[in-house]
Amino acid sequence: MALPGAALAHPGSTLQHQAGDFTLGLGLSLGLLESLLPLIALGLALAGRPRLPWLPMLIGLGAGLSLAGLAPGGIGAVALGAGCLLALVTALCPPPLPAALQGAAAVLLPGLAMASLYHGGSATPPMAMILGSLSGVMLAVLGPALGGRQILRLPGKIPALALRIAASWLAAILIIVLAFVLAVPPDGL
């Protein structure tokens, strides 16, 4: 008591607390299947593109975050369905996909992912948590996109086929997860 210290009116203002919020947001975006799987589908769809569409993705992220409070509870299922459709198109069409489809998906899927993370929230999450979620979303797209790009640089037709096989497996996983999300629990549970 003889040596005064800094008094913090809000415990969330320390750097350690902000790092915890950032980590929470990062884990939230990389841990929830409703956001992670559609973003992986987007990354695979963008693998054949020479440059990633950063501006459309940022617009989608901003729109999804802004409209998250208005999003219904089923927005996660919508994100899974959109990711499934994109994964199916990626599996059926040889890379690269048409630029218009890639651009539309680059706006839509990050927006749906952010809306599914923060839907129905009445309180504004801390800025560090939002930045962690944004970073996680970008990592979830960037990893498959860059990995797929490296695979497509290999000679022959097998790399493109491998990317399409990965997209078909992802579509199957998305269908299964979507079925679980849409399933109604039996009476008595």
LINLIN-V754024 format. One record per residue. N is the residue number from 1. SS is DSSP state (h for helix, s for strand, l for the rest). PHI is phi in radians with two decimals (NA if undefined). D_CENTER is the distance of its C-alpha to the mean C-alpha in Angstrom with 2 decimals. Layout:
{{N;SS;PHI;D_CENTER} {N;SS;PHI;D_CENTER}}
This chain:
{{1;l;NA;48.69} {2;l;-1.30;50.96} {3;l;-1.84;48.11} {4;l;-1.24;45.78} {5;l;-2.12;42.09} {6;l;-1.25;39.25} {7;l;-1.74;38.52} {8;l;-1.82;34.97} {9;l;-1.26;34.77} {10;l;-2.17;31.10} {11;h;-1.16;29.93} {12;h;-1.43;26.39} {13;h;-1.60;27.74} {14;l;-1.39;28.24} {15;h;-1.11;26.25} {16;h;-1.13;25.75} {17;h;-1.19;24.27} {18;h;-1.14;21.87} {19;h;-1.14;20.79} {20;h;-1.14;20.27} {21;h;-1.13;18.12} {22;h;-1.07;15.99} {23;h;-1.12;15.73} {24;h;-1.10;14.97} {25;h;-1.13;11.99} {26;h;-1.11;10.76} {27;h;-1.16;11.56} {28;h;-1.13;10.06} {29;h;-1.28;6.39} {30;h;-1.66;7.45} {31;h;-1.87;9.88} {32;l;-1.64;8.93} {33;h;-1.11;8.75} {34;h;-1.11;7.91} {35;h;-1.80;4.25} {36;h;-1.20;4.56} {37;h;-1.11;6.94} {38;h;-1.10;6.06} {39;h;-1.25;3.96} {40;h;-1.14;7.18} {41;h;-1.07;9.15} {42;h;-1.11;8.46} {43;h;-1.06;9.52} {44;h;-1.15;12.47} {45;h;-1.19;13.40} {46;l;-1.56;13.66} {47;l;-1.09;15.69} {48;l;-1.43;18.96} {49;l;-1.52;18.56} {50;l;-1.21;20.69} {51;l;-2.31;18.61} {52;l;-1.35;14.97} {53;l;-1.42;14.73} {54;h;-1.10;13.88} {55;h;-1.09;15.56} {56;h;-1.06;13.86} {57;h;-1.15;10.36} {58;h;-1.16;11.99} {59;h;-1.10;13.71} {60;h;-1.09;10.77} {61;h;-1.09;9.28} {62;h;-1.11;12.90} {63;h;-1.14;13.61} {64;h;-1.11;10.89} {65;h;-1.22;12.12} {66;h;-1.18;15.65} {67;l;-1.68;15.71} {68;h;-1.06;13.98} {69;h;-1.16;17.53} {70;h;-1.62;18.67} {71;l;-1.22;16.00} {72;l;-1.27;17.69} {73;l;-1.11;17.04} {74;l;-1.54;15.98} {75;h;-1.16;12.88} {76;h;-1.12;10.84} {77;h;-1.17;13.19} {78;h;-1.13;12.75} {79;h;-1.09;9.01} {80;h;-1.10;10.23} {81;h;-1.13;13.18} {82;h;-1.14;11.70} {83;h;-1.12;9.65} {84;h;-1.11;13.03} {85;h;-1.08;15.01} {86;h;-1.15;13.29} {87;h;-1.12;13.72} {88;h;-1.14;17.27} {89;h;-1.11;18.07} {90;h;-1.11;16.99} {91;h;-1.26;19.17} {92;h;-1.54;22.04} {93;l;-1.90;22.30} {94;l;-1.20;23.22} {95;l;-1.24;21.13} {96;l;-1.47;20.67} {97;l;-1.27;19.44} {98;l;-0.98;21.05} {99;h;-1.07;19.90} {100;h;-1.11;19.77} {101;h;-1.16;17.35} {102;h;-1.11;15.06} {103;h;-1.14;15.42} {104;h;-1.13;14.82} {105;h;-1.17;11.61} {106;h;-1.20;10.51} {107;h;-1.53;11.34} {108;h;-1.21;10.45} {109;h;-1.19;6.96} {110;h;-1.09;5.46} {111;h;-1.11;8.37} {112;h;-1.14;7.97} {113;h;-1.11;4.76} {114;h;-1.16;7.07} {115;h;-1.14;9.97} {116;h;-1.25;9.27} {117;h;-1.28;9.11} {118;h;-2.05;12.27} {119;l;-1.13;14.05} {120;l;1.21;17.78} {121;l;-1.33;18.16} {122;l;-1.55;21.60} {123;l;-1.75;21.50} {124;l;-1.38;19.63} {125;l;-1.20;17.67} {126;l;-1.06;19.07} {127;h;-1.05;18.08} {128;h;-1.11;17.45} {129;h;-1.19;14.90} {130;h;-1.11;13.07} {131;h;-1.11;13.40} {132;h;-1.12;12.12} {133;h;-1.14;8.85} {134;h;-1.08;8.70} {135;h;-1.13;9.79} {136;h;-1.12;7.38} {137;h;-1.09;4.37} {138;h;-1.13;7.31} {139;h;-1.15;8.47} {140;h;-1.16;5.93} {141;h;-1.50;6.87} {142;h;-1.14;10.28} {143;h;-1.01;11.47} {144;h;-1.13;11.65} {145;h;-1.15;12.76} {146;h;-1.26;15.47} {147;h;-1.11;16.44} {148;h;-1.13;16.87} {149;h;-1.10;18.77} {150;h;-1.17;21.08} {151;h;-1.14;21.75} {152;h;-1.20;22.61} {153;l;-1.34;25.10} {154;l;-1.22;27.20} {155;l;-1.29;30.25} {156;l;1.66;30.83} {157;l;-1.63;29.02} {158;h;-1.14;27.65} {159;h;-1.05;24.54} {160;h;-1.13;23.37} {161;h;-1.15;24.27} {162;h;-1.10;22.35} {163;h;-1.13;19.12} {164;h;-1.19;19.92} {165;h;-1.15;20.74} {166;h;-1.06;17.43} {167;h;-1.15;15.73} {168;h;-1.21;18.31} {169;h;-1.13;17.72} {170;h;-1.12;14.00} {171;h;-1.07;15.16} {172;h;-1.11;17.67} {173;h;-1.13;15.38} {174;h;-1.10;13.19} {175;h;-1.11;16.60} {176;h;-1.13;17.80} {177;h;-1.13;14.98} {178;h;-1.09;15.32} {179;h;-1.10;19.05} {180;h;-1.16;18.82} {181;h;-1.17;16.85} {182;h;-1.47;19.43} {183;l;-1.13;22.38} {184;l;-1.61;24.96} {185;l;-1.13;26.48} {186;l;-1.13;30.19} {187;l;-1.08;32.80} {188;l;1.65;33.93} {189;l;-1.81;30.69}}
